[in-house]
Amino acid sequence: MGAAGGGAVDCHCHLSAPDFDSVCKGEARPAGAGRPPVLSLQDLDDVLEKAKKANVMALVMVAEHSGEFEKIMQLSERYKGFVLPCLGVHPVQGVSPGDQRSVTLKDLDVALPIMENYKDQLLAIGEVGLDFSPRFAGTDEQKEEQRQVLIQQVQLAKRLNLPLNVHSRSAGRPTISLLNEQGADKVLLHAFDGRPSVAMEGVKAGYFFSIPPSVIRSGQKQKLVKQLPLTSICLETDSPALGPEKQVRNEPQNISISAEYIAKVKGISVEEVIEVTTQNALRLFPKLHQLLQK
């Protein structure tokens, strides 16, 4: 399936998130001894069916921590040629809001061998990046450790010739500067929350920016869309987060909301937005074309 006549690419989503889990009643068993609980994938099957009906041709699924790597690879196998995997260590670790903390090099040590193991099946390394939100990175030491974790993953991506799927909350300029210094070339900055002038530094470096459906309720993202050239824009949902409505589970089918908003701002058709952003995704992710064939 090539881009011509294809659909949209959701360049960043979290299909392994617990929001998409429904445990089989009566069959559930505790995780342990290398065995995850038995999960029903009926909900996820429905979510992906709706995405296909909404003209989504591929979903780029990202990781946040090593504990979900195996699940991500299993899902990419189950939905082969439609759901494409990225593995990476996010700057914020901890599954529930109460236990979230800044990443450490120990988190990366656990993850790296697994990433190496699956290197040939990966579309990209991600979700990686910096998060300087005061509640996660209140000290210079925490920020520096985040930088070191990111640098190692940039080096891994370069060695494996894979793009980077990047988080940069409250750290737009430091993230772009670090990526530049490290010589990263194929980069997606997802849901960028910095100023348009900072984003333009990324555009100069050849980086892409993906826009989630929450653009319709974010003045900052609306300014970003206005300023960014279409040739630097990709589509994403960040499902289950960043949907059109706060506190409501986001799904890949909502990619159309991003496309419609961009079309309105740029004064072009939704079809053109989808065509150009899909071409951008194919440029950003060189393996996308071959993985779609499988």
N, C-alpha and C positions, 0 to 999 in steps of 0.2 A: 504494500500500500504506500504510494508516494504521497507527497503533499498535495499535488494537484488532484482535485476531486476528493481530498481527504477532509478531515474535520479539524477540530481544535485540539491542542495539546495542553493538558493541565500539568504545568511544569513543576508543581510542588504541592504534594498532599500527604497526609498521614493516615493511610488506610489501616495501619496496624494499631491505631489508637483504640483504647478500650471502648470509646463511643460507638465503634462499629462491631463490638463483640456481643453475641448473645450466647450464653453458656447453655448447652443442651441439658435440660432438666432430667434428672435420673441417671445421666451418664457422667455428670461432672465428677472429676477426681482432682485432688489437690495437685498443684504443680510440684515437681520434685523428681529426683532421679532422672533428670533430663527430660521429663514428660510434662508438657504444658497441659492445662485443663482442656477437656474436650469442648470445642466451641462449635456452635452452629454458624455456618457461613451464609445462611439464608438471607440475613439482613444485608450483608455485603454483596451477595449475588444481586439482590434487588437494587441496591445503590448503583452498582456497575451497569446493570441493565438500563436504568434510567439515564445514566451518563451516555451510553451508546445511542439511546434514542434522542439525546440532546446534541448529537453530532460531535461527541468527544471521540477522538481516534486513539489517544494514548494518555496514560496517567503516569506521571513520574512520582514514585513513592519514596519518601525520604525517611531516615531513621533519626532518633535522638540519642539513644543509648544502646550499649551492646546487648542488653537484655531482650531487645526486640529484633535483633539481626536475623535469627533463625526464622522467626515468624514472617518477616519481610521476604526472605528468600523463598519460603514455602508459598506465600501468596503470589509472588511473581511467577512461580512455577505453575500454580493453579490457573492463573489468568494470563498465561504466556502470550506474548505478542500484543498485549493490551496494557498490562500493569508492569512498569519497568522499574527495577530496584536501584536505589542509592543507599550506601551505608556510610555512616559518619557519626562523630561524637559532637553533640550540641553543646554550646557554652553553658547552658543551664541543665543540670542533672536533677533527677528526682521525679517520680511519676506523678504523685499527688501534690497539689499546691502547697500543702503543709510541709513537705520535706524537700522542697526545691532548694538548690544551692549551686554555687559556681563550680564549674568543672575543674577537675584536677588531672595531673599527668597520670595518676593511677587509673583513672577512668579510661584514659587512652590506651594504657598498657594492656588492659583486658581486651580492648576492641581491636587493636591492630592485627593480631594474628588471624582473627575471623575475617577482617576486611581483605587481608592478603589471600585467604583461602578462596574467597568468592570473586577475586579481582576480574576474572574473565567474563563473569555474568553481569557485572555492574555497568550501569549507564553513566554514573557519576559518583563522586564522593560528597555526601551530604546527609544530614544538614549540619554544617559546620559554621563557625563564625565567632563573633564577639557579641556579648550582651553586657553593656555597662550600666544597666538599670541599677540604681543604688541598692535596692533590696537584695541583689545577687552579687554585685561586684562593688562593695562599699570601700574596699581597700586597694591600694596600689599593687599589693602582692597578688590579690585575686585577679586583677586586670592583667598582670604580667603572666600569671599561670595560664589564663585564657589565651593570651597571645602565643605562648609556647605550644599549647595544644593545637591551635590553628596552624602555626608554622609547620609543625610535623605533618599535619594532614594536607597542607598545600604541597609539601615536598613529596608526599606519597602520591598525590594526584598527578604531579608532574612526572614522577617515575613511571606511573602506570598509564600515562597519557589519557587521563580522565578529567572531565570538567568538574567544577565545584558548584555546589548548590548552597548558597550562603545566607546566614542570618546576621543581622547587624543592628539590633535594637539599641537605641541610645548610643550607637557607636559607628555611625555612618562614615565619618571621615577617617577614624582610626582603622576601620576595616578596609576601606579602599586603599589607604596608604600602605597597610601591611601587605595586601594582595599585590600591589604594584611593586613594592620592594622585593617580594619573594618571586617575582616573575610569573605570577599566575596569569594565564591568558584567556582560557575559556571559563567565564564566571557568570553565574546568575545570582543577582542580589534580589532575594525574595522579599516582598512586602516592605520595601525600603521606607524607613520612617524619618529620614533626614531631609534637609532642605534641597530643593531642586538644584541649587548652585553646586552643592556637594555631589549630587547624583551626576551632574554633567562632567565631573572629574572621572567618574566611572565610565561614562559614555566615551570620553576621550581615550580611555584605556581599552575600549572595545568590549566592555562588559554589558550584559543585558539586565533588564529590570522586569520582574513579573508583578502583575497587578491583580490583586484578589477582589472578590465581589464586594468586600467592605468598602471599596472605593466610593460607593454611593452614599456612605455616611461618614466619610473622612475628608475634611477640607485639605489636609496635608497631602493625601494621595491624589486628590483632584488637581492640586497645583502641580504635582509631579507629572501626571498624565499630560497636562497642558504643555509642559516644558520639554518632556522627553520626545525625541524623534521616534516615529513608529518603527523604524528599523532597529531600535534598541529595546523594544517592548515585547515581552512574552505574557502569556496568560497563566494564571494559577488560581487555585481555590484555597490552599492551605487547609482543606477539610481535615478535621471537623471544625476548625477555628475560622475566623475572619469572614463569616458569611454576611449576607445582606442585612440580617437582623441579629442584634446582640443576643447572646445567650441561647440561640437556636442552632442546633447542629447544622453545620455547613456540609454540602455534598458536591461532588464533581459536576453534576448537572448544572450547577449555578455558574459555571464558567461563562455561560451566555450573558450573564449580568455584567461581568467585566468587559466582555467584547462589545456589548451594546453601549456601555458608558463611554468607552474609548472611541467608538464610532461617532457618537454624538459630539464629543469634544473636538475630534479631528475633522468633522464634517465629511465623513466618508461612510460607505456601506459597512454593515456588520460582516458581510462576506469578505470584503477587502481586509478588514481587521484580522479575521481568522486566517485568511491566506497568508498575509505578511507575518503574523506572529508564529504561524506554523513553520514557515520558511526560516524564521529566526531561530526557532527551537531546533530545527534540523541542522542549522549552522553551529549552534551552541553545543548540541549533543551529537557528535559525529556518529555514534553507534545507534542512534535512534532509528535510522532508516533500516539497518540490518536487523535490529531487534523486533521491529514491526513486521518483518517478513516471517518470523518464526511461528 
